[in-house]
Amino acid sequence: MGRNFTANAPNALWLADITEHRTMKGKLYVCLIKDVFSNRIVGYSIDSRMKLRIAVDALNNAVARRCDIAGCMLHNDRRSQFRSRKRARTLADHSVA
């Protein structure tokens, strides 16, 4: 990718990240997936624990909302949640690179 974070069409490039928020009842983790073209959040997942499921759920949420995403490229950091085999299978199932 060469760190070129631009897209010429919807569902061409997505960015994913997990952020932590402190609340009065403990930590809350949010995984967001953003479409670079529209600059909108296309999928998300919220959980009290940062497990691999949060990344898989956010991806499934984005796929359900956007439907036709074959060929989409998803960029994220190297956290373990983004490197799991289950997430890799989910990406392959939806033809996301």
PDB file as gemmi writes it, atoms N, CA and C in Angstrom:
CRYST1    1.000    1.000    1.000  90.00  90.00  90.00 P 1                      
ATOM      1  N   MET A   1       0.806  -1.193   0.000  1.00  0.00           N  
ATOM      2  CA  MET A   1       0.000   0.000   0.000  1.00  0.00           C  
ATOM      3  C   MET A   1       0.855   1.266   0.000  1.00  0.00           C  
ATOM      4  N   GLY A   2       2.047   1.207   0.574  1.00  0.00           N  
ATOM      5  CA  GLY A   2       2.899   2.376   0.602  1.00  0.00           C  
ATOM      6  C   GLY A   2       2.329   3.521   1.422  1.00  0.00           C  
ATOM      7  N   ARG A   3       1.476   3.220   2.372  1.00  0.00           N  
ATOM      8  CA  ARG A   3       0.840   4.226   3.235  1.00  0.00           C  
ATOM      9  C   ARG A   3       0.060   5.281   2.452  1.00  0.00           C  
ATOM     10  N   ASN A   4      -0.488   4.888   1.326  1.00  0.00           N  
ATOM     11  CA  ASN A   4      -1.342   5.751   0.531  1.00  0.00           C  
ATOM     12  C   ASN A   4      -2.777   5.504   0.965  1.00  0.00           C  
ATOM     13  N   PHE A   5      -3.275   6.324   1.866  1.00  0.00           N  
ATOM     14  CA  PHE A   5      -4.595   6.110   2.428  1.00  0.00           C  
ATOM     15  C   PHE A   5      -5.629   6.958   1.701  1.00  0.00           C  
ATOM     16  N   THR A   6      -5.798   6.673   0.421  1.00  0.00           N  
ATOM     17  CA  THR A   6      -6.837   7.313  -0.377  1.00  0.00           C  
ATOM     18  C   THR A   6      -7.579   6.225  -1.133  1.00  0.00           C  
ATOM     19  N   ALA A   7      -8.806   6.508  -1.489  1.00  0.00           N  
ATOM     20  CA  ALA A   7      -9.616   5.545  -2.245  1.00  0.00           C  
ATOM     21  C   ALA A   7     -10.428   6.298  -3.290  1.00  0.00           C  
ATOM     22  N   ASN A   8     -10.617   5.671  -4.436  1.00  0.00           N  
ATOM     23  CA  ASN A   8     -11.366   6.280  -5.541  1.00  0.00           C  
ATOM     24  C   ASN A   8     -12.821   5.837  -5.597  1.00  0.00           C  
ATOM     25  N   ALA A   9     -13.189   4.897  -4.726  1.00  0.00           N  
ATOM     26  CA  ALA A   9     -14.559   4.382  -4.735  1.00  0.00           C  
ATOM     27  C   ALA A   9     -14.890   3.822  -3.347  1.00  0.00           C  
ATOM     28  N   PRO A  10     -16.175   3.707  -3.041  1.00  0.00           N  
ATOM     29  CA  PRO A  10     -16.557   3.081  -1.773  1.00  0.00           C  
ATOM     30  C   PRO A  10     -16.087   1.634  -1.724  1.00  0.00           C  
ATOM     31  N   ASN A  11     -15.804   1.161  -0.552  1.00  0.00           N  
ATOM     32  CA  ASN A  11     -15.407  -0.228  -0.300  1.00  0.00           C  
ATOM     33  C   ASN A  11     -14.123  -0.637  -1.012  1.00  0.00           C  
ATOM     34  N   ALA A  12     -13.282   0.312  -1.343  1.00  0.00           N  
ATOM     35  CA  ALA A  12     -11.983  -0.002  -1.936  1.00  0.00           C  
ATOM     36  C   ALA A  12     -10.922  -0.155  -0.850  1.00  0.00           C  
ATOM     37  N   LEU A  13     -10.981   0.703   0.173  1.00  0.00           N  
ATOM     38  CA  LEU A  13     -10.010   0.679   1.261  1.00  0.00           C  
ATOM     39  C   LEU A  13     -10.697   0.984   2.575  1.00  0.00           C  
ATOM     40  N   TRP A  14     -10.532   0.085   3.527  1.00  0.00           N  
ATOM     41  CA  TRP A  14     -11.036   0.281   4.875  1.00  0.00           C  
ATOM     42  C   TRP A  14      -9.863   0.317   5.838  1.00  0.00           C  
ATOM     43  N   LEU A  15     -10.019   1.067   6.927  1.00  0.00           N  
ATOM     44  CA  LEU A  15      -9.049   1.112   8.013  1.00  0.00           C  
ATOM     45  C   LEU A  15      -9.719   0.578   9.272  1.00  0.00           C  
ATOM     46  N   ALA A  16      -8.979  -0.188  10.078  1.00  0.00           N  
ATOM     47  CA  ALA A  16      -9.534  -0.745  11.314  1.00  0.00           C  
ATOM     48  C   ALA A  16      -8.613  -0.425  12.483  1.00  0.00           C  
ATOM     49  N   ASP A  17      -9.205  -0.181  13.644  1.00  0.00           N  
ATOM     50  CA  ASP A  17      -8.426   0.064  14.847  1.00  0.00           C  
ATOM     51  C   ASP A  17      -9.288  -0.254  16.066  1.00  0.00           C  
ATOM     52  N   ILE A  18      -8.605  -0.519  17.172  1.00  0.00           N  
ATOM     53  CA  ILE A  18      -9.270  -0.760  18.449  1.00  0.00           C  
ATOM     54  C   ILE A  18      -8.835   0.332  19.408  1.00  0.00           C  
ATOM     55  N   THR A  19      -9.784   0.903  20.109  1.00  0.00           N  
ATOM     56  CA  THR A  19      -9.475   1.934  21.091  1.00  0.00           C  
ATOM     57  C   THR A  19     -10.060   1.542  22.445  1.00  0.00           C  
ATOM     58  N   GLU A  20      -9.440   2.022  23.493  1.00  0.00           N  
ATOM     59  CA  GLU A  20      -9.853   1.711  24.863  1.00  0.00           C  
ATOM     60  C   GLU A  20     -10.414   2.974  25.506  1.00  0.00           C  
ATOM     61  N   HIS A  21     -11.546   2.815  26.180  1.00  0.00           N  
ATOM     62  CA  HIS A  21     -12.157   3.925  26.905  1.00  0.00           C  
ATOM     63  C   HIS A  21     -12.364   3.507  28.354  1.00  0.00           C  
ATOM     64  N   ARG A  22     -11.977   4.358  29.254  1.00  0.00           N  
ATOM     65  CA  ARG A  22     -12.211   4.091  30.679  1.00  0.00           C  
ATOM     66  C   ARG A  22     -13.587   4.628  31.058  1.00  0.00           C  
ATOM     67  N   THR A  23     -14.336   3.812  31.777  1.00  0.00           N  
ATOM     68  CA  THR A  23     -15.651   4.223  32.269  1.00  0.00           C  
ATOM     69  C   THR A  23     -15.659   4.057  33.778  1.00  0.00           C  
ATOM     70  N   MET A  24     -16.718   4.465  34.410  1.00  0.00           N  
ATOM     71  CA  MET A  24     -16.812   4.320  35.864  1.00  0.00           C  
ATOM     72  C   MET A  24     -16.911   2.851  36.264  1.00  0.00           C  
ATOM     73  N   LYS A  25     -17.298   1.993  35.337  1.00  0.00           N  
ATOM     74  CA  LYS A  25     -17.445   0.565  35.634  1.00  0.00           C  
ATOM     75  C   LYS A  25     -16.306  -0.270  35.064  1.00  0.00           C  
ATOM     76  N   GLY A  26     -15.264   0.366  34.552  1.00  0.00           N  
ATOM     77  CA  GLY A  26     -14.137  -0.367  33.996  1.00  0.00           C  
ATOM     78  C   GLY A  26     -13.848   0.056  32.572  1.00  0.00           C  
ATOM     79  N   LYS A  27     -13.042  -0.737  31.900  1.00  0.00           N  
ATOM     80  CA  LYS A  27     -12.637  -0.413  30.538  1.00  0.00           C  
ATOM     81  C   LYS A  27     -13.675  -0.903  29.531  1.00  0.00           C  
ATOM     82  N   LEU A  28     -13.755  -0.193  28.425  1.00  0.00           N  
ATOM     83  CA  LEU A  28     -14.625  -0.544  27.314  1.00  0.00           C  
ATOM     84  C   LEU A  28     -13.788  -0.437  26.048  1.00  0.00           C  
ATOM     85  N   TYR A  29     -13.844  -1.457  25.202  1.00  0.00           N  
ATOM     86  CA  TYR A  29     -13.059  -1.487  23.975  1.00  0.00           C  
ATOM     87  C   TYR A  29     -13.988  -1.369  22.775  1.00  0.00           C  
ATOM     88  N   VAL A  30     -13.561  -0.568  21.804  1.00  0.00           N  
ATOM     89  CA  VAL A  30     -14.339  -0.347  20.593  1.00  0.00           C  
ATOM     90  C   VAL A  30     -13.444  -0.621  19.395  1.00  0.00           C  
ATOM     91  N   CYS A  31     -13.893  -1.496  18.508  1.00  0.00           N  
ATOM     92  CA  CYS A  31     -13.199  -1.752  17.255  1.00  0.00           C  
ATOM     93  C   CYS A  31     -14.022  -1.107  16.147  1.00  0.00           C  
ATOM     94  N   LEU A  32     -13.387  -0.216  15.400  1.00  0.00           N  
ATOM     95  CA  LEU A  32     -14.063   0.513  14.339  1.00  0.00           C  
ATOM     96  C   LEU A  32     -13.450   0.177  12.992  1.00  0.00           C  
ATOM     97  N   ILE A  33     -14.291   0.141  11.968  1.00  0.00           N  
ATOM     98  CA  ILE A  33     -13.826  -0.006  10.586  1.00  0.00           C  
ATOM     99  C   ILE A  33     -14.372   1.181   9.811  1.00  0.00           C  
ATOM    100  N   LYS A  34     -13.456   1.903   9.173  1.00  0.00           N  
ATOM    101  CA  LYS A  34     -13.801   3.135   8.460  1.00  0.00           C  
ATOM    102  C   LYS A  34     -13.523   2.984   6.973  1.00  0.00           C  
ATOM    103  N   ASP A  35     -14.466   3.426   6.150  1.00  0.00           N  
ATOM    104  CA  ASP A  35     -14.280   3.462   4.708  1.00  0.00           C  
ATOM    105  C   ASP A  35     -13.528   4.753   4.375  1.00  0.00           C  
ATOM    106  N   VAL A  36     -12.369   4.627   3.755  1.00  0.00           N  
ATOM    107  CA  VAL A  36     -11.535   5.791   3.457  1.00  0.00           C  
ATOM    108  C   VAL A  36     -12.220   6.722   2.454  1.00  0.00           C  
ATOM    109  N   PHE A  37     -12.932   6.178   1.497  1.00  0.00           N  
ATOM    110  CA  PHE A  37     -13.586   6.994   0.465  1.00  0.00           C  
ATOM    111  C   PHE A  37     -14.627   7.937   1.064  1.00  0.00           C  
ATOM    112  N   SER A  38     -15.529   7.406   1.865  1.00  0.00           N  
ATOM    113  CA  SER A  38     -16.613   8.213   2.424  1.00  0.00           C  
ATOM    114  C   SER A  38     -16.257   8.819   3.783  1.00  0.00           C  
ATOM    115  N   ASN A  39     -15.164   8.334   4.381  1.00  0.00           N  
ATOM    116  CA  ASN A  39     -14.742   8.778   5.709  1.00  0.00           C  
ATOM    117  C   ASN A  39     -15.797   8.464   6.776  1.00  0.00           C  
ATOM    118  N   ARG A  40     -16.546   7.383   6.549  1.00  0.00           N  
ATOM    119  CA  ARG A  40     -17.601   6.969   7.484  1.00  0.00           C  
ATOM    120  C   ARG A  40     -17.246   5.652   8.147  1.00  0.00           C  
ATOM    121  N   ILE A  41     -17.766   5.465   9.346  1.00  0.00           N  
ATOM    122  CA  ILE A  41     -17.623   4.190  10.042  1.00  0.00           C  
ATOM    123  C   ILE A  41     -18.610   3.221   9.408  1.00  0.00           C  
ATOM    124  N   VAL A  42     -18.095   2.090   8.902  1.00  0.00           N  
ATOM    125  CA  VAL A  42     -18.955   1.123   8.224  1.00  0.00           C  
ATOM    126  C   VAL A  42     -19.206  -0.118   9.080  1.00  0.00           C  
ATOM    127  N   GLY A  43     -18.437  -0.280  10.137  1.00  0.00           N  
ATOM    128  CA  GLY A  43     -18.631  -1.420  11.023  1.00  0.00           C  
ATOM    129  C   GLY A  43     -17.983  -1.155  12.375  1.00  0.00           C  
ATOM    130  N   TYR A  44     -18.544  -1.776  13.407  1.00  0.00           N  
ATOM    131  CA  TYR A  44     -17.978  -1.593  14.733  1.00  0.00           C  
ATOM    132  C   TYR A  44     -18.360  -2.749  15.633  1.00  0.00           C  
ATOM    133  N   SER A  45     -17.648  -2.847  16.739  1.00  0.00           N  
ATOM    134  CA  SER A  45     -17.957  -3.821  17.780  1.00  0.00           C  
ATOM    135  C   SER A  45     -17.495  -3.237  19.107  1.00  0.00           C  
ATOM    136  N   ILE A  46     -18.262  -3.471  20.152  1.00  0.00           N  
ATOM    137  CA  ILE A  46     -17.951  -2.958  21.487  1.00  0.00           C  
ATOM    138  C   ILE A  46     -17.948  -4.120  22.463  1.00  0.00           C  
ATOM    139  N   ASP A  47     -16.949  -4.156  23.351  1.00  0.00           N  
ATOM    140  CA  ASP A  47     -16.864  -5.235  24.329  1.00  0.00           C  
ATOM    141  C   ASP A  47     -16.095  -4.752  25.557  1.00  0.00           C  
ATOM    142  N   SER A  48     -16.284  -5.436  26.652  1.00  0.00           N  
ATOM    143  CA  SER A  48     -15.563  -5.095  27.884  1.00  0.00           C  
ATOM    144  C   SER A  48     -14.192  -5.774  27.936  1.00  0.00           C  
ATOM    145  N   ARG A  49     -13.926  -6.660  26.981  1.00  0.00           N  
ATOM    146  CA  ARG A  49     -12.625  -7.341  26.906  1.00  0.00           C  
ATOM    147  C   ARG A  49     -12.084  -7.235  25.488  1.00  0.00           C  
ATOM    148  N   MET A  50     -10.770  -7.093  25.381  1.00  0.00           N  
ATOM    149  CA  MET A  50     -10.161  -6.966  24.063  1.00  0.00           C  
ATOM    150  C   MET A  50      -9.687  -8.337  23.596  1.00  0.00           C  
ATOM    151  N   LYS A  51     -10.611  -9.107  23.095  1.00  0.00           N  
ATOM    152  CA  LYS A  51     -10.327 -10.436  22.557  1.00  0.00           C  
ATOM    153  C   LYS A  51     -10.425 -10.382  21.043  1.00  0.00           C  
ATOM    154  N   LEU A  52     -10.020 -11.461  20.378  1.00  0.00           N  
ATOM    155  CA  LEU A  52     -10.064 -11.469  18.914  1.00  0.00           C  
ATOM    156  C   LEU A  52     -11.486 -11.326  18.397  1.00  0.00           C  
ATOM    157  N   ARG A  53     -12.447 -11.714  19.178  1.00  0.00           N  
ATOM    158  CA  ARG A  53     -13.850 -11.651  18.741  1.00  0.00           C  
ATOM    159  C   ARG A  53     -14.274 -10.229  18.376  1.00  0.00           C  
ATOM    160  N   ILE A  54     -13.701  -9.237  19.041  1.00  0.00           N  
ATOM    161  CA  ILE A  54     -14.092  -7.848  18.780  1.00  0.00           C  
ATOM    162  C   ILE A  54     -13.745  -7.447  17.342  1.00  0.00           C  
ATOM    163  N   ALA A  55     -12.612  -7.912  16.840  1.00  0.00           N  
ATOM    164  CA  ALA A  55     -12.198  -7.604  15.466  1.00  0.00           C  
ATOM    165  C   ALA A  55     -13.058  -8.363  14.453  1.00  0.00           C  
ATOM    166  N   VAL A  56     -13.362  -9.613  14.737  1.00  0.00           N  
ATOM    167  CA  VAL A  56     -14.200 -10.423  13.843  1.00  0.00           C  
ATOM    168  C   VAL A  56     -15.622  -9.860  13.794  1.00  0.00           C  
ATOM    169  N   ASP A  57     -16.161  -9.485  14.942  1.00  0.00           N  
ATOM    170  CA  ASP A  57     -17.516  -8.933  14.984  1.00  0.00           C  
ATOM    171  C   ASP A  57     -17.612  -7.604  14.233  1.00  0.00           C  
ATOM    172  N   ALA A  58     -16.590  -6.758  14.359  1.00  0.00           N  
ATOM    173  CA  ALA A  58     -16.590  -5.484  13.639  1.00  0.00           C  
ATOM    174  C   ALA A  58     -16.562  -5.722  12.129  1.00  0.00           C  
ATOM    175  N   LEU A  59     -15.752  -6.685  11.700  1.00  0.00           N  
ATOM    176  CA  LEU A  59     -15.685  -7.014  10.276  1.00  0.00           C  
ATOM    177  C   LEU A  59     -17.025  -7.554   9.779  1.00  0.00           C  
ATOM    178  N   ASN A  60     -17.621  -8.472  10.518  1.00  0.00           N  
ATOM    179  CA  ASN A  60     -18.928  -9.016  10.126  1.00  0.00           C  
ATOM    180  C   ASN A  60     -19.997  -7.922  10.099  1.00  0.00           C  
ATOM    181  N   ASN A  61     -19.917  -6.981  11.026  1.00  0.00           N  
ATOM    182  CA  ASN A  61     -20.855  -5.867  11.057  1.00  0.00           C  
ATOM    183  C   ASN A  61     -20.696  -4.999   9.807  1.00  0.00           C  
ATOM    184  N   ALA A  62     -19.461  -4.726   9.406  1.00  0.00           N  
ATOM    185  CA  ALA A  62     -19.206  -3.921   8.207  1.00  0.00           C  
ATOM    186  C   ALA A  62     -19.703  -4.638   6.954  1.00  0.00           C  
ATOM    187  N   VAL A  63     -19.457  -5.935   6.870  1.00  0.00           N  
ATOM    188  CA  VAL A  63     -19.898  -6.714   5.714  1.00  0.00           C  
ATOM    189  C   VAL A  63     -21.423  -6.708   5.622  1.00  0.00           C  
ATOM    190  N   ALA A  64     -22.097  -6.858   6.744  1.00  0.00           N  
ATOM    191  CA  ALA A  64     -23.567  -6.865   6.756  1.00  0.00           C  
ATOM    192  C   ALA A  64     -24.135  -5.518   6.308  1.00  0.00           C  
ATOM    193  N   ARG A  65     -23.442  -4.444   6.634  1.00  0.00           N  
ATOM    194  CA  ARG A  65     -23.929  -3.112   6.286  1.00  0.00           C  
ATOM    195  C   ARG A  65     -23.585  -2.715   4.857  1.00  0.00           C  
ATOM    196  N   ARG A  66     -22.477  -3.215   4.306  1.00  0.00           N  
ATOM    197  CA  ARG A  66     -22.011  -2.799   2.989  1.00  0.00           C  
ATOM    198  C   ARG A  66     -22.225  -3.841   1.903  1.00  0.00           C  
ATOM    199  N   CYS A  67     -22.442  -5.072   2.246  1.00  0.00           N  
ATOM    200  CA  CYS A  67     -22.729  -6.174   1.311  1.00  0.00           C  
ATOM    201  C   CYS A  67     -21.629  -6.441   0.285  1.00  0.00           C  
ATOM    202  N   ASP A  68     -21.618  -5.751  -0.851  1.00  0.00           N  
ATOM    203  CA  ASP A  68     -20.706  -6.056  -1.948  1.00  0.00           C  
ATOM    204  C   ASP A  68     -19.326  -5.447  -1.686  1.00  0.00           C  
ATOM    205  N   ILE A  69     -18.436  -6.242  -1.060  1.00  0.00           N  
ATOM    206  CA  ILE A  69     -17.123  -5.710  -0.696  1.00  0.00           C  
ATOM    207  C   ILE A  69     -15.982  -6.511  -1.305  1.00  0.00           C  
ATOM    208  N   ALA A  70     -16.263  -7.399  -2.239  1.00  0.00           N  
ATOM    209  CA  ALA A  70     -15.210  -8.216  -2.856  1.00  0.00           C  
ATOM    210  C   ALA A  70     -14.123  -7.316  -3.418  1.00  0.00           C  
ATOM    211  N   GLY A  71     -12.885  -7.599  -3.074  1.00  0.00           N  
ATOM    212  CA  GLY A  71     -11.752  -6.819  -3.539  1.00  0.00           C  
ATOM    213  C   GLY A  71     -11.371  -5.672  -2.627  1.00  0.00           C  
ATOM    214  N   CYS A  72     -12.138  -5.447  -1.586  1.00  0.00           N  
ATOM    215  CA  CYS A  72     -11.828  -4.385  -0.631  1.00  0.00           C  
ATOM    216  C   CYS A  72     -10.506  -4.710   0.086  1.00  0.00           C  
ATOM    217  N   MET A  73      -9.720  -3.684   0.358  1.00  0.00           N  
ATOM    218  CA  MET A  73      -8.484  -3.863   1.109  1.00  0.00           C  
ATOM    219  C   MET A  73      -8.696  -3.299   2.510  1.00  0.00           C  
ATOM    220  N   LEU A  74      -8.298  -4.067   3.520  1.00  0.00           N  
ATOM    221  CA  LEU A  74      -8.460  -3.649   4.910  1.00  0.00           C  
ATOM    222  C   LEU A  74      -7.086  -3.463   5.528  1.00  0.00           C  
ATOM    223  N   HIS A  75      -6.823  -2.261   6.015  1.00  0.00           N  
ATOM    224  CA  HIS A  75      -5.538  -1.958   6.651  1.00  0.00           C  
ATOM    225  C   HIS A  75      -5.754  -1.798   8.152  1.00  0.00           C  
ATOM    226  N   ASN A  76      -4.869  -2.402   8.941  1.00  0.00           N  
ATOM    227  CA  ASN A  76      -4.920  -2.273  10.387  1.00  0.00           C  
ATOM    228  C   ASN A  76      -3.513  -2.446  10.947  1.00  0.00           C  
ATOM    229  N   ASP A  77      -3.368  -2.225  12.249  1.00  0.00           N  
ATOM    230  CA  ASP A  77      -2.062  -2.415  12.861  1.00  0.00           C  
ATOM    231  C   ASP A  77      -1.817  -3.905  13.106  1.00  0.00           C  
ATOM    232  N   ARG A  78      -0.760  -4.235  13.807  1.00  0.00           N  
ATOM    233  CA  ARG A  78      -0.358  -5.635  13.978  1.00  0.00           C  
ATOM    234  C   ARG A  78      -0.807  -6.227  15.312  1.00  0.00           C  
ATOM    235  N   ARG A  79      -1.849  -5.722  15.914  1.00  0.00           N  
ATOM    236  CA  ARG A  79      -2.359  -6.313  17.154  1.00  0.00           C  
ATOM    237  C   ARG A  79      -2.741  -7.768  16.928  1.00  0.00           C  
ATOM    238  N   SER A  80      -2.668  -8.535  17.991  1.00  0.00           N  
ATOM    239  CA  SER A  80      -2.986  -9.962  17.874  1.00  0.00           C  
ATOM    240  C   SER A  80      -4.423 -10.195  17.426  1.00  0.00           C  
ATOM    241  N   GLN A  81      -5.334  -9.313  17.782  1.00  0.00           N  
ATOM    242  CA  GLN A  81      -6.734  -9.473  17.377  1.00  0.00           C  
ATOM    243  C   GLN A  81      -6.876  -9.412  15.853  1.00  0.00           C  
ATOM    244  N   PHE A  82      -5.987  -8.685  15.192  1.00  0.00           N  
ATOM    245  CA  PHE A  82      -6.055  -8.549  13.752  1.00  0.00           C  
ATOM    246  C   PHE A  82      -5.245  -9.613  13.018  1.00  0.00           C  
ATOM    247  N   ARG A  83      -4.496 -10.435  13.758  1.00  0.00           N  
ATOM    248  CA  ARG A  83      -3.652 -11.451  13.122  1.00  0.00           C  
ATOM    249  C   ARG A  83      -4.150 -12.876  13.356  1.00  0.00           C  
ATOM    250  N   SER A  84      -5.302 -13.042  13.958  1.00  0.00           N  
ATOM    251  CA  SER A  84      -5.801 -14.374  14.283  1.00  0.00           C  
ATOM    252  C   SER A  84      -6.225 -15.147  13.033  1.00  0.00           C  
ATOM    253  N   ARG A  85      -6.181 -16.467  13.132  1.00  0.00           N  
ATOM    254  CA  ARG A  85      -6.606 -17.313  12.015  1.00  0.00           C  
ATOM    255  C   ARG A  85      -8.090 -17.157  11.718  1.00  0.00           C  
ATOM    256  N   LYS A  86      -8.875 -17.000  12.771  1.00  0.00           N  
ATOM    257  CA  LYS A  86     -10.325 -16.848  12.588  1.00  0.00           C  
ATOM    258  C   LYS A  86     -10.631 -15.571  11.795  1.00  0.00           C  
ATOM    259  N   ARG A  87      -9.928 -14.509  12.101  1.00  0.00           N  
ATOM    260  CA  ARG A  87     -10.141 -13.260  11.360  1.00  0.00           C  
ATOM    261  C   ARG A  87      -9.658 -13.400   9.920  1.00  0.00           C  
ATOM    262  N   ALA A  88      -8.544 -14.089   9.726  1.00  0.00           N  
ATOM    263  CA  ALA A  88      -8.031 -14.321   8.369  1.00  0.00           C  
ATOM    264  C   ALA A  88      -9.042 -15.113   7.543  1.00  0.00           C  
ATOM    265  N   ARG A  89      -9.688 -16.109   8.169  1.00  0.00           N  
ATOM    266  CA  ARG A  89     -10.723 -16.879   7.472  1.00  0.00           C  
ATOM    267  C   ARG A  89     -11.917 -15.989   7.122  1.00  0.00           C  
ATOM    268  N   THR A  90     -12.305 -15.117   8.056  1.00  0.00           N  
ATOM    269  CA  THR A  90     -13.431 -14.218   7.810  1.00  0.00           C  
ATOM    270  C   THR A  90     -13.113 -13.281   6.649  1.00  0.00           C  
ATOM    271  N   LEU A  91     -11.891 -12.768   6.604  1.00  0.00           N  
ATOM    272  CA  LEU A  91     -11.474 -11.909   5.490  1.00  0.00           C  
ATOM    273  C   LEU A  91     -11.555 -12.666   4.171  1.00  0.00           C  
ATOM    274  N   ALA A  92     -11.030 -13.888   4.152  1.00  0.00           N  
ATOM    275  CA  ALA A  92     -11.040 -14.699   2.941  1.00  0.00           C  
ATOM    276  C   ALA A  92     -12.462 -15.043   2.510  1.00  0.00           C  
ATOM    277  N   ASP A  93     -13.336 -15.338   3.476  1.00  0.00           N  
ATOM    278  CA  ASP A  93     -14.725 -15.674   3.160  1.00  0.00           C  
ATOM    279  C   ASP A  93     -15.438 -14.539   2.428  1.00  0.00           C  
ATOM    280  N   HIS A  94     -15.028 -13.300   2.723  1.00  0.00           N  
ATOM    281  CA  HIS A  94     -15.671 -12.134   2.118  1.00  0.00           C  
ATOM    282  C   HIS A  94     -14.832 -11.495   1.020  1.00  0.00           C  
ATOM    283  N   SER A  95     -13.763 -12.172   0.598  1.00  0.00           N  
ATOM    284  CA  SER A  95     -12.860 -11.690  -0.478  1.00  0.00           C  
ATOM    285  C   SER A  95     -12.261 -10.324  -0.166  1.00  0.00           C  
ATOM    286  N   VAL A  96     -11.873 -10.132   1.080  1.00  0.00           N  
ATOM    287  CA  VAL A  96     -11.231  -8.883   1.513  1.00  0.00           C  
ATOM    288  C   VAL A  96      -9.736  -9.161   1.662  1.00  0.00           C  
ATOM    289  N   ALA A  97      -8.935  -8.257   1.148  1.00  0.00           N  
ATOM    290  CA  ALA A  97      -7.472  -8.417   1.234  1.00  0.00           C  
ATOM    291  C   ALA A  97      -6.931  -7.763   2.478  1.00  0.00           C  
TER     292      ALA A  97                                                      
END                                                                             
